[in-house]
Amino acid sequence: MFVILFVVLIVGHIYVGMHIWRILPIPTWAKIIVISLMGIAFLMLFVGISPLQNHFSMPVATTVYETGTSWIIILLYLAILFLILDLGRLCTIVPAQFLKSSWIGTISVTAIITGIFIYGNIHYNEKIREEMSIATEKPIGHQKKILLVSDMHIGYHNNRAELARWIDLLNAEHADAILVAGDIIDGAIRPVSEERMWEELRRLNAPVYACLGNHEYITGLRESTEFYKKAGITLLRDSVATLQNINIIGRDDRSNQARKSTAELVKGIDNKQFTILLDHQPYNLEESEQAGIDLQFSGHTHHGQVWPLNWVTDALYEKAFGQHQRGNTRYYISSGLGIWGGKFRIGTRSEYVVLTITKVE
């Protein structure tokens, strides 16, 4: 899978590079500089997600990570735009000279891409407050307000200052509990440790329960679990906690092939109580229905992060984003509060969910 993706990226980079070389109305030496900078940005993607990243100073490491992961998304949109222009040229809608040594073509492409990514960054920084309500006959006591959060991806790009803003946002809700469906850490322990980001998470004004995501395994299981402990988060790895008459099950990420099944996890719990399952990756949703789970909360998909990748996640998962129901089991698949890589949301959103559970009288 990785080899196929790498080949696609290389082909896409060559395709875009050829079009940029052709469209730029500048001397050859200047074109060589532009193409070289593109190649460096492309290389930064692989350096930025490798262990080499941790040997740079924090400012350099952050620049490498953000440049590389942003470039791969910009490359996608440049490829789409040039494909549209090529089709337009073939249909004689776009004049051939528009794509060859053209200031008008260069300025137009630059303006379109710049506009898209300014919008994408602004939209990413807007955190959507999604409300969800569930009425139950089960004895939950007083009405419960629970925050559902996934995929913070704190690290080189989502730094402590950014995390502090999110904590303030969540604390303003004054919830009974906060449930996190994995991927708090992006993939490197160094930035979260050097910035002591656990101190921000300890400011949360409600008890926090979480399961692991695949990025905690990428980061390192020992390092991740230690961070959760410092952050004051109750980590549930194939285990159950009870909070005010509500069962909270945290299923280990599917990165652990020996993790327990949902059916195994519900054995021994009081099924007369309202039960919430945290499972990072939303595969095999029928398992929760069969196990009698009341609500499953998952993340992982990011809903593709940017269009048209949300079409891919929609094809891969039974439900890639939003509310869903199977029998008596409700689901919410979140697109995430943070993001992996470039800070752009185009056709998707960053969100947290405010869940209200009420007792049917």
C-alpha positions as CSV (number, residue, x, y, z in Angstrom):
1,M,0.0,0.0,0.0
2,F,2.8,2.4,0.9
3,V,4.6,1.6,-2.3
4,I,1.5,2.3,-4.4
5,L,1.0,5.6,-2.5
6,F,4.6,6.6,-3.0
7,V,4.4,5.9,-6.8
8,V,1.2,8.0,-7.0
9,L,2.9,10.8,-5.2
10,I,6.0,10.7,-7.5
11,V,3.8,10.6,-10.7
12,G,1.7,13.5,-9.3
13,H,4.8,15.5,-8.5
14,I,6.2,15.0,-12.0
15,Y,2.9,15.9,-13.6
16,V,2.6,19.1,-11.6
17,G,6.3,20.0,-12.1
18,M,6.0,19.7,-15.9
19,H,3.0,22.0,-15.9
20,I,4.7,24.6,-13.7
21,W,7.8,24.5,-15.8
22,R,5.7,25.0,-18.9
23,I,3.4,27.8,-17.5
24,L,6.1,30.0,-15.9
25,P,7.1,32.9,-18.1
26,I,10.5,33.3,-16.5
27,P,14.1,32.4,-17.4
28,T,15.3,28.7,-17.3
29,W,17.5,29.3,-14.3
30,A,14.6,30.7,-12.3
31,K,12.4,27.7,-13.3
32,I,15.2,25.4,-12.1
33,I,15.0,27.2,-8.7
34,V,11.2,26.8,-8.5
35,I,11.3,23.1,-9.4
36,S,14.1,22.5,-6.9
37,L,12.1,24.2,-4.1
38,M,9.2,21.9,-5.0
39,G,11.5,18.9,-4.7
40,I,12.8,20.1,-1.3
41,A,9.2,20.5,-0.1
42,F,8.4,17.0,-1.3
43,L,11.5,15.6,0.5
44,M,10.5,17.4,3.7
45,L,7.3,15.3,3.8
46,F,9.4,12.1,4.3
47,V,11.9,13.7,6.6
48,G,9.1,15.3,8.7
49,I,7.5,11.9,9.5
50,S,10.7,10.1,10.1
51,P,12.9,9.8,13.2
52,L,15.4,12.2,11.6
53,Q,12.9,15.0,12.5
54,N,13.8,14.7,16.2
55,H,17.5,15.6,15.5
56,F,16.6,19.1,14.4
57,S,16.0,22.1,16.6
58,M,12.3,22.6,17.4
59,P,11.9,25.6,15.0
60,V,13.6,23.7,12.1
61,A,11.7,20.5,12.9
62,T,8.3,22.4,13.0
63,T,9.1,24.1,9.7
64,V,10.1,20.8,8.0
65,Y,7.0,19.0,9.2
66,E,4.6,21.8,8.3
67,T,6.1,22.5,4.9
68,G,6.3,18.8,3.9
69,T,2.8,17.9,5.1
70,S,1.3,21.1,3.7
71,W,3.0,20.6,0.3
72,I,1.5,17.2,-0.2
73,I,-2.1,18.7,0.0
74,I,-1.1,21.7,-2.1
75,L,0.3,19.2,-4.7
76,L,-3.1,17.4,-4.7
77,Y,-4.9,20.6,-5.6
78,L,-2.4,21.7,-8.2
79,A,-2.8,18.3,-9.9
80,I,-6.6,18.6,-9.8
81,L,-6.4,22.2,-11.2
82,F,-4.0,21.3,-14.0
83,L,-6.1,18.3,-14.9
84,I,-9.2,20.6,-15.2
85,L,-7.1,23.0,-17.3
86,D,-5.8,20.2,-19.5
87,L,-9.4,18.9,-20.1
88,G,-10.4,22.5,-20.8
89,R,-7.6,22.8,-23.4
90,L,-8.6,19.5,-25.1
91,C,-12.2,20.8,-25.3
92,T,-10.9,24.1,-26.7
93,I,-12.4,25.9,-23.7
94,V,-9.0,26.9,-22.3
95,P,-6.6,28.5,-24.9
96,A,-3.3,26.6,-25.3
97,Q,-1.3,29.7,-24.6
98,F,-2.9,30.0,-21.2
99,L,-0.7,27.0,-20.0
100,K,2.5,28.0,-21.8
101,S,4.9,30.8,-20.7
102,S,1.8,32.8,-19.5
103,W,1.7,35.5,-16.9
104,I,-2.1,35.4,-17.0
105,G,-2.0,31.6,-16.5
106,T,0.6,31.8,-13.7
107,I,-1.2,34.5,-11.8
108,S,-4.6,32.7,-12.2
109,V,-3.3,29.4,-10.9
110,T,-1.4,31.1,-8.0
111,A,-4.5,33.1,-7.1
112,I,-6.8,30.1,-7.1
113,I,-4.5,27.9,-5.1
114,T,-3.7,30.7,-2.6
115,G,-7.4,31.4,-2.1
116,I,-8.3,27.8,-1.6
117,F,-5.6,27.3,1.1
118,I,-6.2,30.6,2.9
119,Y,-9.9,29.5,3.2
120,G,-8.8,25.9,4.2
121,N,-6.6,27.3,7.0
122,I,-9.2,29.6,8.3
123,H,-11.8,26.8,8.2
124,Y,-9.4,24.5,10.1
125,N,-9.0,27.0,12.9
126,E,-12.8,27.3,13.3
127,K,-13.8,24.5,15.7
128,I,-17.4,23.4,15.2
129,R,-19.5,22.6,18.2
130,E,-21.7,19.7,17.3
131,E,-24.7,18.8,19.5
132,M,-26.0,15.2,19.9
133,S,-28.9,14.1,22.2
134,I,-29.8,10.6,23.4
135,A,-32.8,9.7,25.5
136,T,-32.6,6.4,27.4
137,E,-34.7,4.4,29.7
138,K,-31.6,3.3,31.6
139,P,-31.0,4.7,35.1
140,I,-28.4,7.4,34.4
141,G,-29.4,9.7,37.3
142,H,-29.4,13.4,36.4
143,Q,-29.0,14.6,32.8
144,K,-25.5,14.1,31.6
145,K,-23.4,16.4,29.5
146,I,-20.4,14.6,28.0
147,L,-17.8,16.0,25.6
148,L,-16.7,13.7,22.8
149,V,-13.3,14.5,21.3
150,S,-10.9,12.7,18.9
151,D,-7.8,13.2,16.9
152,M,-6.1,16.2,18.6
153,H,-2.8,15.2,17.0
154,I,-0.7,17.5,19.2
155,G,2.9,17.7,18.3
156,Y,5.1,19.8,16.0
157,H,2.2,21.5,14.2
158,N,-0.5,21.6,16.9
159,N,1.7,23.1,19.7
160,R,1.0,24.0,23.3
161,A,-0.5,27.4,22.5
162,E,-2.9,25.8,20.1
163,L,-3.8,23.1,22.7
164,A,-4.4,25.7,25.3
165,R,-7.0,27.4,23.1
166,W,-8.8,24.0,22.7
167,I,-8.7,23.4,26.5
168,D,-10.3,26.8,27.1
169,L,-13.0,25.9,24.5
170,L,-13.8,22.6,26.2
171,N,-13.7,23.9,29.7
172,A,-16.3,26.5,28.8
173,E,-18.8,23.6,28.4
174,H,-18.6,22.6,32.1
175,A,-19.2,19.0,31.2
176,D,-19.7,16.0,33.5
177,A,-16.9,14.1,31.6
178,I,-14.7,14.2,28.5
179,L,-14.2,11.2,26.4
180,V,-11.3,11.0,23.9
181,A,-11.3,8.4,21.1
182,G,-7.5,8.3,20.6
183,D,-4.8,10.1,18.7
184,I,-4.1,12.8,21.2
185,I,-0.5,12.6,20.2
186,D,0.4,13.1,16.5
187,G,3.4,10.7,16.2
188,A,6.4,12.2,18.1
189,I,6.8,12.4,21.8
190,R,9.6,15.0,21.7
191,P,7.4,18.2,21.0
192,V,4.7,17.2,23.5
193,S,7.4,16.5,26.1
194,E,9.6,19.6,25.5
195,E,6.5,21.9,25.6
196,R,5.1,20.0,28.7
197,M,1.8,19.7,27.0
198,W,0.4,17.5,29.7
199,E,0.1,20.6,31.9
200,E,-2.5,22.0,29.5
201,L,-4.5,18.7,29.5
202,R,-4.4,18.7,33.3
203,R,-6.4,22.0,33.2
204,L,-9.5,20.2,31.9
205,N,-12.3,20.7,34.4
206,A,-13.9,17.3,34.1
207,P,-12.7,13.7,34.4
208,V,-11.1,12.5,31.2
209,Y,-11.3,9.0,29.8
210,A,-9.5,7.9,26.6
211,C,-8.6,4.9,24.4
212,L,-5.5,4.7,22.3
213,G,-5.3,5.5,18.7
214,N,-3.0,4.2,16.0
215,H,-0.8,7.3,16.4
216,E,-0.1,6.5,20.0
217,Y,1.4,3.2,18.6
218,I,3.4,5.2,16.1
219,T,4.7,7.5,18.9
220,G,5.6,4.5,21.0
221,L,3.3,2.7,23.5
222,R,5.5,3.3,26.6
223,E,6.0,7.0,25.8
224,S,2.3,7.5,25.0
225,T,0.9,5.8,28.1
226,E,3.4,7.7,30.3
227,F,2.2,11.0,28.7
228,Y,-1.5,10.0,29.4
229,K,-0.6,9.4,33.0
230,K,1.1,12.8,33.3
231,A,-1.9,14.4,31.7
232,G,-4.2,13.0,34.3
233,I,-6.2,11.0,31.7
234,T,-7.7,7.7,32.6
235,L,-6.5,5.4,29.8
236,L,-8.8,2.5,29.1
237,R,-7.0,-0.3,27.2
238,D,-9.5,-3.1,26.8
239,S,-10.9,-2.1,30.1
240,V,-14.0,-0.5,31.7
241,A,-14.7,2.4,34.0
242,T,-18.0,3.5,35.6
243,L,-18.9,7.1,35.9
244,Q,-22.1,8.1,37.5
245,N,-24.1,5.0,36.4
246,I,-22.5,5.0,32.9
247,N,-20.2,2.3,31.7
248,I,-17.2,3.6,29.7
249,I,-15.4,1.0,27.7
250,G,-12.1,1.8,26.1
251,R,-11.1,-0.6,23.4
252,D,-7.4,-0.8,22.5
253,D,-6.6,0.3,18.9
254,R,-6.6,-2.3,16.2
255,S,-2.8,-1.7,15.9
256,N,-2.8,-4.3,18.7
257,Q,-3.9,-7.5,16.9
258,A,-4.4,-9.2,20.2
259,R,-6.9,-6.7,21.5
260,K,-10.2,-8.0,22.9
261,S,-13.4,-8.1,20.9
262,T,-16.3,-5.9,21.8
263,A,-18.2,-9.0,22.9
264,E,-15.4,-9.9,25.3
265,L,-15.3,-6.4,26.8
266,V,-19.0,-6.3,27.7
267,K,-18.8,-9.6,29.6
268,G,-19.2,-8.9,33.3
269,I,-20.5,-5.4,33.0
270,D,-24.0,-4.3,34.1
271,N,-25.9,-4.1,30.9
272,K,-28.7,-2.3,32.6
273,Q,-26.5,0.7,32.7
274,F,-25.9,3.0,29.8
275,T,-22.7,1.9,28.0
276,I,-20.4,4.0,25.8
277,L,-17.6,2.3,23.7
278,L,-14.5,4.3,22.7
279,D,-12.9,2.6,19.7
280,H,-10.6,4.8,17.7
281,Q,-11.1,3.2,14.2
282,P,-14.7,2.7,13.1
283,Y,-14.4,-0.8,11.6
284,N,-17.0,-3.6,12.0
285,L,-19.7,-1.4,13.5
286,E,-22.0,-4.4,13.7
287,E,-20.0,-5.7,16.7
288,S,-21.3,-2.9,18.9
289,E,-24.8,-3.5,17.8
290,Q,-24.5,-7.2,18.6
291,A,-22.9,-6.5,22.0
292,G,-25.7,-4.1,23.1
293,I,-23.6,-1.0,23.2
294,D,-25.7,2.2,23.6
295,L,-23.2,4.6,21.9
296,Q,-19.9,4.0,20.1
297,F,-17.7,7.0,19.6
298,S,-14.8,6.8,17.1
299,G,-12.5,9.1,15.1
300,H,-9.5,8.2,12.9
301,T,-11.0,9.0,9.5
302,H,-10.7,12.8,9.7
303,H,-13.4,12.5,7.0
304,G,-10.6,12.6,4.6
305,Q,-9.3,16.0,5.9
306,V,-9.8,17.7,2.5
307,W,-12.0,17.1,-0.5
308,P,-12.0,14.9,-2.5
309,L,-10.3,12.5,0.0
310,N,-13.6,12.4,2.0
311,W,-15.0,10.4,-1.0
312,V,-12.2,7.8,-0.2
313,T,-13.1,7.5,3.5
314,D,-16.8,7.3,2.6
315,A,-16.0,4.4,0.4
316,L,-13.8,2.7,3.0
317,Y,-16.1,2.8,6.0
318,E,-19.7,2.0,6.7
319,K,-19.9,5.4,8.2
320,A,-16.9,7.8,7.9
321,F,-18.4,10.9,9.6
322,G,-21.3,12.0,11.8
323,Q,-24.2,10.3,13.5
324,H,-25.3,6.7,12.6
325,Q,-27.5,4.1,14.0
326,R,-27.7,0.3,13.9
327,G,-30.7,-1.2,15.8
328,N,-30.6,0.4,19.2
329,T,-27.0,1.4,19.0
330,R,-26.1,4.9,18.2
331,Y,-22.7,5.9,16.7
332,Y,-20.8,9.1,16.2
333,I,-17.7,9.1,13.9
334,S,-15.8,12.4,14.5
335,S,-13.7,14.2,11.9
336,G,-11.5,15.3,14.8
337,L,-10.6,18.4,16.7
338,G,-7.1,18.6,15.4
339,I,-5.5,17.2,12.3
340,W,-2.6,15.3,10.9
341,G,-0.2,17.4,8.8
342,G,-1.1,20.6,7.0
343,K,-3.6,22.7,8.8
344,F,-6.3,22.8,6.1
345,R,-10.0,21.8,6.1
346,I,-11.6,21.9,2.7
347,G,-15.0,20.2,2.4
348,T,-14.6,18.8,6.0
349,R,-14.4,20.3,9.4
350,S,-12.7,20.3,12.8
351,E,-15.2,19.6,15.6
352,Y,-16.0,18.5,19.1
353,V,-19.3,16.9,20.1
354,V,-21.5,18.0,23.1
355,L,-23.5,14.9,24.0
356,T,-26.6,15.2,26.2
357,I,-28.0,12.0,27.7
358,T,-31.4,12.3,29.3
359,K,-33.6,9.8,31.2
360,V,-36.9,8.9,29.5
361,E,-39.6,9.4,32.1
